[in-house]
Amino acid sequence: MNNFFYIILALVVLWILYKQYAPVKGLRALTPEQFQSEAKGNKVIDVREIHEYKRGHIKGAVNIPLSQLQQHIDEIPKDCKVLVYCQSGIRSKQAAKILVRKGFSSVAELRGGMMSWKGPTQK
C-alpha cells in the first residue's frame, strides 16, 4: 500500500511538470535576435510584475503582468503577432498558453526571457 502511494504521487508530480514545460501548440520560441526583428510593428507584452518592468524593459513593450492578463486580454489586438517575455521564460510561456487558448493565432515568446536579452532596454 505504501509503495502504491509513492507511485501515484510520482505520477502526479510528473504530470504537473509535463503540463508546465510541455510545448504549446502554435507557440514559437524566438531567439533574442529573432524577437528583436519581429517586435517591430507587432504587439510586445512584458508579463513581469510592474516593479520588474520599471527596472528595465524592451523598448516599446507594454506591461501586462501575468497575474492580470485575463482581465486585460480584450486590450490585445488579435489581428497582429503577439510577442511575450518575462524574466526567464516561465511566465511568458504561461501567458502564451492563455493567449493561444483565447484564440490568438500568432503568438511567440522570447526564449530565456530578459536574462537572454542583449538588445536595447528602457526604464
N, C-alpha and C positions, 0 to 999 in steps of 0.2 A: 504493500500500500504506500509506503514511504517513497519508494522509487517511482511509482506512478505519479505522485505529486510533483516530483522534480522534473520528470519528463514533460508533464503538462506545463509547468512553469517555464521550462526552457523553450518549448514551442511557442508560448505566448510572447516571450521576450524576442525570439527570432522573428515572429510575425510583426511585432511593433517596429523592430529595426528595419525589416524589409520595407514596410509601408513608409517609413521615414526617409529611406535612402534610395528606394527604387526609382528607376527612370520614370519621368512623367511624359505620357504620350502627348506629342505636339509641342514639347518644350525643347528649345535649343539652348545648350550651354555654350556661351561665347568666350573666347579668349579676350583679354583686355584690348587688344588691337582690333578685333572684330567688333567688340562692344562699342569702342570709340567711333569706328566708322559707321556703324548702324545707328548710333544715337542721333546723328544729325537728321532733323526732320521728323523724328519719332518721339513717342512719349517715354521718358525715362523716370522711373519711380524708385526712390530710396526708401526701403521699407524698414530702416532702422528707427529707433526712437529719436525724438526731437533733439535731445541733448547730444546724441551721436552725430546727427545731421549738422548741427551748429558747429561742431568741431572741424568740419570739412566735408564737402560732398562734391560729386561730379557736377561740373558746370552745366546748368540747365535742368538738373534733376529737381523734381518736386518731392516733398516729403509726405508720404502716407505710411505711417508705421503699420507693421503687420497687424498689430492689435486693433487697428482702426480701419483696416482695408475693407471689411464687409460693409461698414457704414458709408464709405466713400466710393464704392465701386461704380456708382452711377456717374461719377465725375470723370471717369476714364473713358475716352472715346474707343469704340470697338472697331473703328474703320482704319486704324493705323497700327503699326507694330508697337508693342509694349515691351520695354526692357526694364527689368527689375534687378536691384542689387541690394546687398546688406553688408555686414562686416566680413563674414566668412563664406557665405553661400547657403547656409542652412535656412535662414528666414526667407531669403529670396526664392528658394525652391518651394517653400510652403506657400508663399504668395502666388507663385506661378501656378501651383496646383489649384488654388482658389480661382484665379483668373480663367484658367482653362475650363474648369467646371462651370463657370458663369458664362461661357460662350465666346471668350476671346480666342480668336483663331491664330494670331501671330504673337506668341509670347517667347521671350528669350531672357536668360539670366546671365549675369557676369560670373563666370566660373572663378571661385576663390574670393569673390567679393572685393571689398575695398582693400583687403590685405594683398591682393594681386594687382591692384590698380597702379599704373605708373603715369597716367595722364594727368592733365591739369585738374586742380580742385579749387573750390572757392568756399569762403566762410560767410 
